[in-house]
Amino acid sequence: MEIQLPEVPLLRIFSLLDGLSLLRVCQVNKYWNKVANSDHLWRNLCLKRWSFPYQCLGMVTWKQFFLTQTKRERRMACARPEDFVYKEATGNLGILGPMAYLSGGGFPMSGQEKSLICTVSSKRMLFVWDVQEGTMIWSSPVQQSSIKYLVTLPQMYLAFTVDVQNTIKVWNCQHVDALATLTMPRACFSFEAILTSDGPFLMVGNSEGDIFTLTVPELRNVSKVNAFNYSVDLLRCSPDKKWIFAGGIHQHIVPRVLVTECLLRPSADRAPLSVSLPFPFCCGACWAPRRANRITLMFRRASFKKTGFATFDLTTEWTQDGTIIQANQIASFLLPINMESPICMGVGDGNVIVFESGPHLFLFTINGFLLQQFQDHQLTICNLWVDYLRVLTTSMDNYLHLYTWEEEGRYPHLKSCCHLEHRRDDHAPSW
């Protein structure tokens, strides 16, 4: 008689397997197939690989989600120029400024989801584009003032704008009028929309060093916290929505990380829990997508002639006297003084940093070891976009280059996949 392990220890053993191995054990017998198809196992694999749970699975199981995403990653890694859709925007659109995904920028499951991009125009308008079709599907009325900031909340199909008169507006990108409007008393310098278990919120940093937390879509004030004596130039929310990073480029500003809960549920007699990160002149910050408590800062030194990076792990400790937040610096390094200072940065798994410098793209470890250097552009890289799957760069000569993350080896590395050029006399992308 065949002896079967009980389900609990078998689940424990299967939890140590990767996705391919788990698929193999499904074929052993009916009992193993039942255990190996546990939603708990596939959910853990998804969280480990993509760092956060997908909140809109609907009727899709975690196993289906894992398989679909893995297939999508492989397709992206094998991408060729002819696989990309190129559509040219026509008409008197003005200069298109900030852009953000309104939908389709995350984890499409059925393959039928549309990729919609929201963008600001110098015509003082907001546009929404269907990327695959190359068509404009919505535009706002002409605004009284130029729009300077744009963020979106794709899970709710909402866009948020701030104009030069510091008026915040919430758009559902379907109706003509904004859902809500609020004029702030001081200049707005930073903007972050988040979706938490308590609902959606908008956080705004102003010129006086204040951070406002507003409800969405009503724009009702929840809290106002003074973080600095100077402007809040950077606001970044961690992937798990537990932490809010606030920073600024002023020499007297020391960045802080605040507990999100303290901003959503402020106490009248107690300051919000926070911890300082001792690196002024902070010009960039990125949370690690797979380590929600790890953040990497980009800072300037020696009158902005040197650029450096510092990485921290945040921990929370509960004591008899209350909660204590600690920021443990685990790595830092300075770039060579002869290297052109980068403007944009991103992070991989939490152990690597990617940034541009002139026409070059660099991949360093958080300790300053150079892993890779690319020169796929002839002119200066002007934009860098990094996510869990790919890195996109665009340059001043109208080129776009695609890289994908490869997980083999001690550190993730980048694979150069595809180079696209926009030729004015040719409506198709070329090698």
N, C-alpha and C positions, 0 to 999 in steps of 0.2 A: 504493500500500500504506500502510495506516495505521500510524503510528509510535507506540509506547506508551513512556511513561516507565518505567524500571525500578521495581520495587516499593519499594526503599528510599527514593529521593527522593520518590516519590509519597506514601509514608507520612509523610515529613517535612512535605510540603505539607498533607496532610489533618490533621495534628496541630494546625494553626493554626486549624482550623474549629470552630465551635460545633456543638451537637447537631443543630439544624435543617439547617444547611448540609451536615453529614455525611450526613444522611438523603437530601438532594437528590442528592448526587453518587453515591449508591448506585444511582440510577436511570439513570445515563448509559450504562453498558454492563456486561457481565458481569465484565470485568477490574476496573473501578473498584468495582463492587459487592463483589467479593471483598476488595479492599484496604480499602475503607471499613468493612467488617464486622470488621476486625481487633479482637480482644479487647483488644489493647494500647491502641488508640485510645479505645475506650469506657471502659476502666478509668481512663485518664488524665482523661477528662471527669468521671467520677464522683468521683475523688479531688480534682479541682479544685473541684467544686461542693459536695461534702459532706465534704471534708477528711480522711476516713479510709476505709480499705478495709473493705468489709463482709465479715466473716469466715465467714459461713454461707450463701454463695450456693448451695451444692449444685450442682444441674444447671443453674441459671439463668446465662445469660451476662451479661457486663457491659452489653451493649446492652439486653437485656431489663430489667435492673435500672434502667438510666438512664431508659428509657421509662416503666416502672411508677412510678418516683419522681416523674418530671415530671408524669405524669397525676394522681398523688396530690396534688402541690402545687397544681395548678390547681383540683382539687376543693375543697381546703381554702380557697383564696382566694375561691371562690364560695359558701362555706358560708352556709346560712340556718338560723334557729332550728329549723325542722322537720327538718333533716338530722341533728340531734343526738339521741342516745338518752338518755332520762332515766329512771332507775330509782331508787326510794326504798328505802333500807335500812331494814328494819323489825326489831323485836325489841329486847330489852334489851341493847343493844350497848355501853352506856357512851359516853363521849366519845372520838371517834376522833381520834388524834393524828397522828404522822408517817406519811406514805404514800410508796410508791415502786413503780415498775413492776416486776413480776416477769416479765412477758413482754409483747410487743406494743407496747413503747414506742419501738421503733427503726424498722426498715425492713421492714414486712410485704410479701411478694412475691405470694403467691397470693390474698390477700384473705380467706383462711380462718383466719388466725392469730387467736387469742383475745387480747384485751387483759386482762391480769390485774393487779390492783392489790393490793399487800400493805400492810396498815395496822395500826397499834398501837391498842389500846383501853385506856381507863382501867380496864377490868375485868382488867387484867394478862394480856391475851391478844393473840395475833397472828391476824389474819384475812386470807384471800385471797378476792378478789371477781372474778367474771366481769363485766366492765363492761357488755358488750352485753346479757347476760341479767339483770343486776342480782341475781345470786344469790351467796351465800357458798358456796365450793366446798371450803374447808378452814379449820379453826381449831385453834390449839394448845391444850394443856391450860392451865388457870389457873396462872400462874407465882407463885413465892413473893414476888417483888418487882416493883415497877412497872418497865416498860420505858421507857427514856428516849431511846435512839437506835435507828434502823433504817437499814440500807443493803441494797441488793440487787445481785446479779450476774445480770442477765437471761439472759446467754448460757449460764449453767449452771443456771438456775432455782433459785437459792439466795438465802436471806435471812439477814441477820446482825443480831443484837440485842445491846444492852448494857442491863442493868438498873441500878437505883440501888445495888445491891451490887457493881457492877463485874464482873458475870458476863457473859461473851461466849458466845453460842450460835449455832450454824450450823443452819439449817433447810432441808430440801428441800421443805417445804410440801406433803408428801404423807403422811408418817408422823407418828405421835403424838409420838415422842421426837425431840429434837434430834440431829443427826449428831455434834456435838462440843460440849463445854462447857469453858470456861476462865475461872477467876476471877483477875482482875488484882489485884496488890498495892496499886495506887494508883487514884484516881478517873480515869475515862476522860472526856475532853472532846471528842475528835474521832475520826472513823471514816471509812475509805475502803477500798472493795473494788476491786481492779483485776485485769484479765486481761491477762497479758503473754505473750510468746513462750515464756517459761519456765514458764507455768502461772498459776493464780489465786493471789492473795495478799490478805491483809487487813492494813491498817495502822491502828494505834491510837495516838493521842496522849494522854498522861496529865497529871496535875496537877503532876508534877515536871519537865515539859519533855522527857520521853522519847518517842521514836517507836519502837514495836514493829512489826516485820514478821513476820507469821504465815502459815504455809502454810494452804491451804484444800483439803479441809474439816477437816484434822486439828487445826488451831490449834497447830501446832508452831512454837516460836520460831526464827526465822531470824536476826534481828538486833535489837539495842537500841542506839539512837543518842540521845545527849542533845543536843537542839537548843537549849534555853533553860534559864534558871533558874526559869521560871514556866510555867504550863500552856500546852499546845499546843491552841489553840482552833479552829484551822483546818487542815485537810489537803485539798489539791486536787491531783489527778493530771492531767498534761497529756494531750491527746487521743492523742498518739503514745506515751504511757506512758514517755517519756524523763525527765520531770522530776516532782518532788514539791514542791509549795509547802507550807511550814509557817509558821504565823503565830499571833499572839495579840493580845488587846486591851489587854494591860498596857503601861504607858508605857515600860517598860524593855526591851520585846521588839522587836527589829528582825527582820522576817520574813526567812526564808531559802528558797532554792530548792536542793534536793538532787538529785543524779543518782540516778535510781531503781536503776540497776545496782549502785551502791554499797550500797544497802540490801538488795538481793537477794543480793549476793555480798560480804559485808563482809570487810574486811581487818583482821587482828589488830593490825597495826602502823601502820595509816594511817587517819586520819579520813576520813569520806566526803566526796567532792567536793561543794562547795556554794558559793553566793554570797549575800551579804546584800543586801537591798533597803532603803534608808535611810528607811523610813516606819513609825515606831511607831504605836501605837493603830490597828492594822489591823483593820477589822471586816468585811471582805469581800474576795474575790478570785475572778476568773474567767479561765480560759484562753480564748484566741480559738479558736473551733472550726476556722477555716480557716488559722490560722497557729499551728502547734503550739508555737512558741518564744516566743509573745507572751502576756503576762499583764497584766491590769489590776487594781490594788488600789483599795479604798475605805478611806479613813482619816479620823480625826478630828483636829481642831486646836482650840487655845484652849479647853481644858476642855470638849471635845465640842460646842462651839457652832458650829463650822465643819466641813463635810465636804468632802473633796477626793478626786480620783482621780489615779492615776499609772500610766502604762503603760510596760512594759519589754520589750525584745527580748533574748533570751538567746542567747549564742553560745559555742561551744566551740573552743578553740585548742590544738593539740598543739605543744609545744616540747620542747627537749632536756631541760628540767628537769621535764617532766611535763605534765599536762593543766591548762589554765586555763579557768575559766568566767567570762564577763563578762556583766554585766547593764547594758545601755545604755538609760537612760531617754530615751524618745522624746517623751513628752508628760506634762503634768500641769496641773491647774487646781483652783480652789476654787469651791464653790457660793456664791451670795450668802448673807450671814449671816441674812437674813430668810426664807430657804427652810427649811422643815421638813426635818430630817435624814432621809435615806432609811434604810431598814432592809435592803431587798433590792436586788440589782443583777444585771445580766446584760450580755453583750456580743454584738454581731452578728458582722461579718466581721473584727473586730480593730481597726476604725477608729471604731466607734460604741459608746456605752454607753447602756443603758436602765435606768431606775430609777424607783421610786415616791417621791412626796412628798405625804403626805396623800391626798386623792382624785385627785391628778394623776399622770399617767404622762409621763415626759420621755425624749427621745432627744437625746443630745449627741454631738458628735464627741469623740475622745480629747483634743483640744486645747481643749475648753470652748465650742465653738460650738453654740448651741441649734438643733437641726434641727426638732423637733416637740414639741408639748405637747398632751396629751389630757386631757379631763375627762369620762370616760364613767361615772364613779361619783359618787354623792352623798356617801358616807361614805369613811373612810380605807381605802385599799388595804392589805390585810393579807397577801396572798401574791402572789408574782410568779414565773412559770415561763417560762424562755427556752430555746429550742433553735434549730436551724438553720432551721426552717420557720416557727415561730409564737411568739407571746408571749401568755401567759394571765395575767389578773389576776382576783383575787377580792377582795371588799370586805366590810366589817362588816355591810352591809345585804343579804347573801346574793345579790349579783349576781356574775356571771362575764362577762368580756369577752374576746373573741378578736381578736387582731391577727395579720396575716401579714407576713413580710418581702417587700419589693419591691426588686429589684436595679437598677432603672433609675436613671440619673444617677451623679454622682460618689460619693455615699454611699448605702448601703442606707437605706430608710425603711420605716415601718410603715403598713400599710393597716388601718383599723378595719373589721372584718368583721361581727361578730355580738355581740349583747348578750343574755344569758340571765338570767332571773330565776326564783328558786325561790319560788313562792307556796305558802303553807301550805295553802290551800284548793283548789289546782289542781295536778294531777299531770303537767302538761305545761309545758314551758318556754315563755316568752312573750317578745315583743319588748320 
